[in-house]
């Protein structure tokens, strides 16, 4: 068995490699020429000197669209933060789940945040509802989360696929009302996404939120 490994953090680079249309062919069935050199392993990243051409061709193809990890350096100012989020955000349900589980990491915090946002929204349409005292941290967090759009995929009563375009903010509000869905969200944790992407996005949001103090 011949494998190649890379020292990386997260799954972003792994997914990038999987999306390559032409991988290096180390299998003797896919590339019969390899069998001529099966005992000529010389160490290093290449399993044999004769496979170097295959490696070079792969590297050239990969160099066309280099993997660009998310930078975590961002100034905690409004427009710069929002631009950063839009640049590095991707339409991913898994990524949306991670945002809620990290930024609203406990149910108590989630419920407090949702109650504040709900009351603010109601006060704008109902005169009898008094707007709560300003919470600048929650205001800034909501401004960030409402810009993160994604497609939520669910199953209907008959098993049909239902796709809903929503935001991380609206998803957080909706999931707080459904105990079963909330348990499933917490069980999901922070799986399925690039560690660098998650840390970059949550870091930018936290910097922006903490600047409210």
VEXDO-250241 format. One record per residue (C-alpha): residue number from 1; residue in one letter; x, y, z negated. Coordinates in steps of 0.25 Angstrom, whole numbers, plus 5000, padded with zeros to 4 digits. Each point is the difference from the previous one (the first is absolute). Example, Ala and Ser with C-alpha at 12.3 -4.5 7.8 and 13.67 -1.06 7.14 Angstrom:
residues 2
+-----+------+------+------+------+
:  nr : rest :    u :    v :    w :
+-----+------+------+------+------+
:   1 :    A : 5049 : 4982 : 4969 :
:   2 :    S : 5006 : 5014 : 5002 :
+-----+------+------+------+------+
This chain:
residues 213
+-----+------+------+------+------+
:  nr : rest :    u :    v :    w :
+-----+------+------+------+------+
:   1 :    X : 5000 : 5000 : 5000 :
:   2 :    X : 5005 : 5014 : 5004 :
:   3 :    X : 4995 : 5012 : 4994 :
:   4 :    X : 5004 : 5015 : 4999 :
:   5 :    X : 4997 : 5009 : 4988 :
:   6 :    X : 5000 : 5015 : 4997 :
:   7 :    X : 5002 : 5007 : 4986 :
:   8 :    X : 4988 : 5009 : 5000 :
:   9 :    X : 4990 : 5005 : 4990 :
:  10 :    X : 4985 : 4997 : 5003 :
:  11 :    X : 4993 : 4994 : 5012 :
:  12 :    X : 5000 : 5012 : 5009 :
:  13 :    X : 5013 : 4995 : 5007 :
:  14 :    X : 4995 : 4985 : 5001 :
:  15 :    X : 4987 : 5005 : 5007 :
:  16 :    X : 5009 : 5008 : 5009 :
:  17 :    X : 5008 : 4988 : 5004 :
:  18 :    X : 4987 : 4991 : 5002 :
:  19 :    X : 4995 : 5011 : 5010 :
:  20 :    X : 5012 : 4998 : 5009 :
:  21 :    X : 4996 : 4994 : 5013 :
:  22 :    X : 5013 : 4992 : 5002 :
:  23 :    X : 5006 : 4994 : 4989 :
:  24 :    X : 5014 : 4993 : 5000 :
:  25 :    X : 4998 : 4986 : 5004 :
:  26 :    X : 5008 : 4991 : 4991 :
:  27 :    X : 4991 : 4988 : 5002 :
:  28 :    X : 5006 : 4989 : 5010 :
:  29 :    X : 4987 : 4998 : 5006 :
:  30 :    X : 4998 : 5014 : 5003 :
:  31 :    X : 5014 : 5002 : 5004 :
:  32 :    X : 5007 : 4987 : 5005 :
:  33 :    X : 5013 : 5007 : 5002 :
:  34 :    X : 5001 : 5001 : 4985 :
:  35 :    X : 5002 : 4985 : 4998 :
:  36 :    X : 5014 : 5001 : 5007 :
:  37 :    X : 5005 : 5008 : 4988 :
:  38 :    X : 4992 : 4994 : 4989 :
:  39 :    X : 5013 : 4996 : 4992 :
:  40 :    X : 5008 : 5013 : 5002 :
:  41 :    X : 4995 : 5008 : 4988 :
:  42 :    X : 5010 : 5011 : 4997 :
:  43 :    X : 4993 : 5007 : 4988 :
:  44 :    X : 4994 : 5014 : 4999 :
:  45 :    X : 4987 : 5005 : 5005 :
:  46 :    X : 5002 : 4992 : 5013 :
:  47 :    X : 4999 : 4985 : 4999 :
:  48 :    X : 5009 : 4998 : 5012 :
:  49 :    X : 5009 : 5009 : 5008 :
:  50 :    X : 4993 : 4995 : 5013 :
:  51 :    X : 4986 : 5006 : 4994 :
:  52 :    X : 5006 : 5014 : 4999 :
:  53 :    X : 4994 : 5004 : 5014 :
:  54 :    X : 4986 : 4996 : 4995 :
:  55 :    X : 5003 : 5009 : 4987 :
:  56 :    X : 5005 : 5012 : 5008 :
:  57 :    X : 4987 : 4999 : 5009 :
:  58 :    X : 4991 : 5000 : 4987 :
:  59 :    X : 5008 : 5011 : 4994 :
:  60 :    X : 4998 : 5009 : 5012 :
:  61 :    X : 4985 : 4997 : 5001 :
:  62 :    X : 4999 : 5004 : 4985 :
:  63 :    X : 5008 : 5013 : 5002 :
:  64 :    X : 4989 : 5005 : 5009 :
:  65 :    X : 4991 : 5002 : 4989 :
:  66 :    X : 5008 : 5000 : 4987 :
:  67 :    X : 4993 : 4997 : 4987 :
:  68 :    X : 4998 : 5013 : 4992 :
:  69 :    X : 4998 : 4998 : 4985 :
:  70 :    X : 4991 : 5011 : 4993 :
:  71 :    X : 5008 : 5010 : 4993 :
:  72 :    X : 4996 : 5003 : 4986 :
:  73 :    X : 5005 : 5014 : 5000 :
:  74 :    X : 4989 : 5011 : 5001 :
:  75 :    X : 4997 : 5013 : 4995 :
:  76 :    X : 4988 : 5000 : 4991 :
:  77 :    X : 4993 : 5012 : 5007 :
:  78 :    X : 4986 : 4998 : 5006 :
:  79 :    X : 5001 : 5000 : 5015 :
:  80 :    X : 5014 : 4994 : 5000 :
:  81 :    X : 4995 : 4988 : 4992 :
:  82 :    X : 4987 : 4998 : 5008 :
:  83 :    X : 5009 : 5000 : 5013 :
:  84 :    X : 5009 : 4990 : 4994 :
:  85 :    X : 4988 : 4991 : 4996 :
:  86 :    X : 4994 : 5001 : 5014 :
:  87 :    X : 5014 : 4997 : 5007 :
:  88 :    X : 5003 : 4987 : 4992 :
:  89 :    X : 4986 : 4995 : 4997 :
:  90 :    X : 4994 : 4989 : 5008 :
:  91 :    X : 4986 : 4994 : 5002 :
:  92 :    X : 5002 : 4989 : 4991 :
:  93 :    X : 4990 : 4994 : 4990 :
:  94 :    X : 5011 : 4994 : 4992 :
:  95 :    X : 5007 : 5013 : 4999 :
:  96 :    X : 4987 : 5007 : 4995 :
:  97 :    X : 4999 : 4989 : 4989 :
:  98 :    X : 5014 : 5003 : 4996 :
:  99 :    X : 4997 : 5015 : 4999 :
: 100 :    X : 4989 : 4998 : 4990 :
: 101 :    X : 5007 : 4989 : 4992 :
: 102 :    X : 5012 : 5009 : 4998 :
: 103 :    X : 4995 : 5014 : 4999 :
: 104 :    X : 4987 : 4996 : 4992 :
: 105 :    X : 5007 : 4988 : 4993 :
: 106 :    X : 4990 : 4998 : 4989 :
: 107 :    X : 4985 : 4999 : 5000 :
: 108 :    X : 4999 : 5011 : 4990 :
: 109 :    X : 5008 : 5009 : 5008 :
: 110 :    X : 4992 : 4996 : 5013 :
: 111 :    X : 4986 : 5002 : 4993 :
: 112 :    X : 5005 : 5014 : 4994 :
: 113 :    X : 5004 : 5004 : 5014 :
: 114 :    X : 4988 : 4996 : 5007 :
: 115 :    X : 4991 : 5006 : 4989 :
: 116 :    X : 5007 : 5013 : 5002 :
: 117 :    X : 4999 : 5000 : 5015 :
: 118 :    X : 4985 : 4995 : 5000 :
: 119 :    X : 4997 : 5012 : 4991 :
: 120 :    X : 5007 : 5010 : 5008 :
: 121 :    X : 4993 : 4995 : 5013 :
: 122 :    X : 4986 : 5000 : 4993 :
: 123 :    X : 5002 : 5014 : 4995 :
: 124 :    X : 5002 : 5005 : 5014 :
: 125 :    X : 4986 : 4995 : 5004 :
: 126 :    X : 4992 : 5001 : 4987 :
: 127 :    X : 4999 : 5012 : 4992 :
: 128 :    X : 4996 : 4993 : 4987 :
: 129 :    X : 5014 : 4993 : 5000 :
: 130 :    X : 5011 : 5008 : 4994 :
: 131 :    X : 5013 : 4999 : 5006 :
: 132 :    X : 5010 : 4994 : 4990 :
: 133 :    X : 5013 : 5007 : 4995 :
: 134 :    X : 5010 : 5000 : 5011 :
: 135 :    X : 5010 : 4988 : 5000 :
: 136 :    X : 5011 : 5005 : 5009 :
: 137 :    X : 5007 : 4986 : 5000 :
: 138 :    X : 4987 : 4993 : 5005 :
: 139 :    X : 4997 : 5011 : 5010 :
: 140 :    X : 5014 : 4998 : 5006 :
: 141 :    X : 4998 : 4985 : 5000 :
: 142 :    X : 4987 : 5001 : 5007 :
: 143 :    X : 5005 : 5009 : 5010 :
: 144 :    X : 5011 : 4990 : 5004 :
: 145 :    X : 4991 : 4988 : 5000 :
: 146 :    X : 4989 : 5006 : 5008 :
: 147 :    X : 5011 : 5001 : 5011 :
: 148 :    X : 5003 : 4985 : 5001 :
: 149 :    X : 4991 : 4994 : 5009 :
: 150 :    X : 4998 : 4985 : 5003 :
: 151 :    X : 4991 : 4989 : 5005 :
: 152 :    X : 4993 : 4992 : 4989 :
: 153 :    X : 4997 : 4986 : 5005 :
: 154 :    X : 4989 : 4993 : 4993 :
: 155 :    X : 4991 : 4988 : 5002 :
: 156 :    X : 4985 : 5001 : 5001 :
: 157 :    X : 4989 : 4991 : 4994 :
: 158 :    X : 5001 : 4991 : 5013 :
: 159 :    X : 5015 : 5000 : 5000 :
: 160 :    X : 5001 : 5011 : 5011 :
: 161 :    X : 5012 : 5009 : 5000 :
: 162 :    X : 4996 : 5015 : 4995 :
: 163 :    X : 5010 : 5010 : 5003 :
: 164 :    X : 4999 : 5014 : 4993 :
: 165 :    X : 5008 : 5012 : 5002 :
: 166 :    X : 5003 : 5006 : 4987 :
: 167 :    X : 5011 : 5007 : 4991 :
: 168 :    X : 5007 : 4995 : 4988 :
: 169 :    X : 4993 : 5011 : 4992 :
: 170 :    X : 4986 : 4995 : 5004 :
: 171 :    X : 5005 : 4985 : 4998 :
: 172 :    X : 5004 : 5003 : 4986 :
: 173 :    X : 4987 : 5006 : 4997 :
: 174 :    X : 4992 : 4989 : 5006 :
: 175 :    X : 5008 : 4988 : 4994 :
: 176 :    X : 4998 : 5006 : 4986 :
: 177 :    X : 4986 : 4997 : 5001 :
: 178 :    X : 5002 : 4985 : 5003 :
: 179 :    X : 5006 : 4992 : 4989 :
: 180 :    X : 5002 : 4988 : 5009 :
: 181 :    X : 5007 : 5008 : 5011 :
: 182 :    X : 5008 : 5007 : 4989 :
: 183 :    X : 5005 : 4987 : 4994 :
: 184 :    X : 5004 : 4996 : 5014 :
: 185 :    X : 5007 : 5013 : 5003 :
: 186 :    X : 5008 : 4998 : 4987 :
: 187 :    X : 5004 : 4986 : 5003 :
: 188 :    X : 5005 : 5004 : 5014 :
: 189 :    X : 5011 : 5009 : 4993 :
: 190 :    X : 5010 : 5006 : 5009 :
: 191 :    X : 5002 : 4989 : 5010 :
: 192 :    X : 5000 : 5000 : 5015 :
: 193 :    X : 5007 : 5013 : 5003 :
: 194 :    X : 5014 : 5006 : 5002 :
: 195 :    X : 5006 : 5003 : 4986 :
: 196 :    X : 5007 : 5012 : 5006 :
: 197 :    X : 4987 : 5006 : 5006 :
: 198 :    X : 4992 : 4998 : 4988 :
: 199 :    X : 5011 : 5006 : 4991 :
: 200 :    X : 5002 : 5012 : 5010 :
: 201 :    X : 4985 : 5003 : 5000 :
: 202 :    X : 4997 : 4998 : 4985 :
: 203 :    X : 5013 : 5008 : 4997 :
: 204 :    X : 4995 : 5012 : 5009 :
: 205 :    X : 4986 : 5000 : 4993 :
: 206 :    X : 5006 : 4999 : 4986 :
: 207 :    X : 5009 : 5012 : 5003 :
: 208 :    X : 4989 : 5008 : 5005 :
: 209 :    X : 4991 : 4996 : 4988 :
: 210 :    X : 5010 : 5003 : 4990 :
: 211 :    X : 5003 : 5013 : 5005 :
: 212 :    X : 4986 : 5005 : 4996 :
: 213 :    X : 5005 : 5000 : 4985 :
+-----+------+------+------+------+
